[in-house]
Amino acid sequence: MATDELIRMASQEDMEHIGELTEAIGAAGSISEAVEAAFCFQHGLAMAGGNTILPLIYVSFKPVTSKMWQRFCKRYGIQLLYENTKELYGILRRRDADAARACTDKHLDDIISGEHKIY
């Protein structure tokens, strides 16, 4: 939902901001910084897409998602979180909604039952 709306609604300035948020993950010096940057990326997607409810949902679930990103980074490193986010950002810049959905599904499947399980 967030990616579809971002692709449909985001200005070039919004896309550049999402790029900056992506790079903040890669530049993070600690897991806690990477987790905060990942939250900012997800929240930024929702905000740039113009959805008024989705950002509130992200904030409400921040403690839970932060724990999952922490676990992911502890197991696989910040670099993989960054690479996954950068892959999605590249797709978003091309404004390819189908590829964005497929990318998101692929990463979710990977942490649930794939190579990078978090539990």
JOURMO-V5614 format. One record per residue. N is the residue number from 1. RES is the residue in three letters. SS is DSSP state (H for helix, E for strand, C for the rest). OMEGA is omega in degrees with one decimal (* if undefined). D_LAST is the distance of its C-alpha to the last C-alpha in Angstrom with 2 decimals. Layout:
BEGIN
N/RES/SS/OMEGA/D_LAST, N/RES/SS/OMEGA/D_LAST
END
This chain:
BEGIN
1/MET/C/-179.0/25.38, 2/ALA/H/-177.6/25.35, 3/THR/H/178.8/25.87, 4/ASP/H/-178.7/28.63, 5/GLU/H/177.4/30.48, 6/LEU/H/-179.2/30.18, 7/ILE/H/-177.8/31.65, 8/ARG/H/-167.9/34.36, 9/MET/H/-167.7/35.29, 10/ALA/C/173.0/34.54, 11/SER/C/175.8/37.49, 12/GLN/H/177.4/37.67, 13/GLU/H/176.5/37.37, 14/ASP/H/-179.5/34.15, 15/MET/H/178.1/32.73, 16/GLU/H/177.5/33.85, 17/HIS/H/178.1/32.16, 18/ILE/H/175.5/28.83, 19/GLY/H/177.4/29.47, 20/GLU/H/178.3/30.04, 21/LEU/H/176.0/26.78, 22/THR/H/-177.8/25.03, 23/GLU/H/177.3/26.90, 24/ALA/H/176.5/25.99, 25/ILE/H/-179.4/22.35, 26/GLY/H/-177.9/23.76, 27/ALA/H/-176.4/26.14, 28/ALA/C/-179.6/23.76, 29/GLY/C/179.7/24.46, 30/SER/C/177.5/21.40, 31/ILE/H/-178.8/17.83, 32/SER/H/175.9/19.27, 33/GLU/H/179.2/21.92, 34/ALA/H/179.5/19.59, 35/VAL/H/177.9/17.55, 36/GLU/H/178.6/20.95, 37/ALA/H/177.8/22.24, 38/ALA/H/175.9/19.40, 39/PHE/H/-179.8/20.19, 40/CYS/H/176.8/23.85, 41/PHE/H/-178.2/23.35, 42/GLN/H/178.8/21.74, 43/HIS/H/178.2/24.34, 44/GLY/H/175.6/27.03, 45/LEU/H/-177.8/26.29, 46/ALA/H/-179.6/26.81, 47/MET/H/-178.4/29.90, 48/ALA/H/177.9/31.49, 49/GLY/C/175.9/31.06, 50/GLY/C/179.1/33.26, 51/ASN/C/-178.1/31.06, 52/THR/C/-178.1/31.87, 53/ILE/C/-175.3/29.17, 54/LEU/H/177.0/26.05, 55/PRO/H/177.5/26.29, 56/LEU/H/177.5/26.46, 57/ILE/H/178.6/23.29, 58/TYR/H/179.7/21.48, 59/VAL/H/-179.6/23.01, 60/SER/H/-177.8/22.07, 61/PHE/C/-177.6/18.33, 62/LYS/H/-179.5/18.45, 63/PRO/H/-178.8/16.95, 64/VAL/H/-178.5/13.76, 65/THR/H/177.9/13.49, 66/SER/H/177.5/14.51, 67/LYS/H/179.5/11.63, 68/MET/H/178.1/9.21, 69/TRP/H/176.7/11.77, 70/GLN/H/179.9/12.08, 71/ARG/H/179.1/8.60, 72/PHE/H/-178.0/9.22, 73/CYS/H/177.4/12.67, 74/LYS/H/-177.6/12.03, 75/ARG/H/-169.8/10.14, 76/TYR/H/177.2/12.46, 77/GLY/C/178.6/15.33, 78/ILE/H/-176.2/17.35, 79/GLN/H/179.9/19.34, 80/LEU/H/175.5/16.78, 81/LEU/H/178.1/16.23, 82/TYR/H/-178.9/20.03, 83/GLU/H/178.2/20.61, 84/ASN/H/179.4/18.52, 85/THR/H/179.4/20.42, 86/LYS/H/176.0/23.65, 87/GLU/H/179.0/23.31, 88/LEU/H/-180.0/23.05, 89/TYR/H/177.7/25.90, 90/GLY/H/178.3/28.08, 91/ILE/H/179.5/27.73, 92/LEU/H/178.7/28.54, 93/ARG/H/177.2/31.60, 94/ARG/H/-179.7/32.82, 95/ARG/C/-179.8/32.35, 96/ASP/C/-174.8/30.80, 97/ALA/H/-179.9/29.05, 98/ASP/H/179.3/28.06, 99/ALA/H/178.3/26.49, 100/ALA/H/177.4/24.66, 101/ARG/H/-179.7/23.17, 102/ALA/H/178.8/22.27, 103/CYS/H/179.2/20.69, 104/THR/H/178.3/18.56, 105/ASP/H/-179.4/17.55, 106/LYS/H/-178.6/16.83, 107/HIS/H/176.7/14.49, 108/LEU/H/177.6/12.62, 109/ASP/H/-178.5/12.53, 110/ASP/H/-179.4/11.36, 111/ILE/H/178.3/8.13, 112/ILE/H/-174.0/7.65, 113/SER/H/-175.1/9.18, 114/GLY/C/-175.4/10.88, 115/GLU/C/-175.6/11.38, 116/HIS/C/179.5/9.16, 117/LYS/C/176.8/5.61, 118/ILE/C/175.8/3.84, 119/TYR/C/*/0.00
END
